Amino acid sequence: MSWQVYVDDHLMCDIEGNTLTSAAIIGHDGSVWALSASFPQFTQEEVSAIMKDFEEPGSLAPTGLFLGGTKYMVIQGEPGAVIRGKKVMIRFLLLRYC
């Protein structure tokens, strides 16, 4: 199974009336493995800042996390593994897989 099929068929599917609005799988080097059609356009600088927070937890807390030009507040994380954030009613979870 390709990563694109995983995003399209597993991450973007309806689960008990809930559906993600967008999803992506991005490599540690910032390369895009798979994107939903609705995923916001992002810059390499935004991806680099996210990857830096995995290496240096808390680096995004003072400025927030930007994705597709939208600012999200970083609300929690697990060093090297997870970044959680939100903007109004939007919540996201970034996972780092080795």
N, C-alpha and C positions, 0 to 999 in steps of 0.2 A: 504494500500500500504506500502511495506517495503521501508526503506531508500535505499537499493540496487537497487530496481526497479526505485526509483526516480532518482538516479544517472545515471543508464543505459538508461532509457527511456526519461528523461527530461533534465538532464544536459549535456549528451553526444550526444544529437540529433543535426542534421543539422538545422540551422536557417539561412535562406537566404544565403546559401553557406558558412557559418561559423560554425566550430565545435570546441569545446574545445579539447585540447590534453589529459587532465586528470582532474579528479575531485574527491573530497573526502568529507565526512562528518565525523567529529571527535568530540567526546564529550568533555565537559569542563575538564574532568578528563584524557583526552588523549586516551580514548578508541575509537577504530575505529568502526563507525556505518556502513559505506559503502565506497567502493573504486572502481574507474574504474580500469580496468586491466593495464592501462598504468601509473597509479599513481606511483611516485618515492618512493622507500623504504625510510622511515624516521626513525629517532631514537626518543626515549622518551625524550631525552634532547632537540631535536629540537622542539617538541611539547610543552614541558615545557617552553621554551623561548618564544614561540608565546603566550601561555596563560599568561605569565608574562607581556607581552606588553599590553594585554588587561587590566590588573590590574594596571600596571605602564606604562602608555603611554610614548613612547620615549625611553624605555629601549633597543630596538633593533636598534635604529638609529645609534649609534656609531659603532656597530659591523656588522650590516646587519642581515638579516634573513636567516637562513639556512634551506633547505628542501631537503632531499635526498642527502645531501652533497653539494648541489649547493647553492652558496651565492646570495641573492637577496638584492637589495638596497630598504630600506623602504622609500617611497616617500610621504606618507600622511596617516593620520588616524583620526578617531573620537574616543576619549577616551571611552573605554568599549564596542565599537561597531564594528569598521572596521579598518583593516590594509591593506594598498595598497602598492604594491611593484613592482619592475621590474628588469629584467636582459636583457640587449640588447633589443630585441623585444618581450620578454615574459612579460606579465603583469598578476598580480593575484590580487584577492580581497578575503580577509578573513573576514567572518562575524561571529559575536558571537550571537547566539540565546539563549534566556533564556527559 
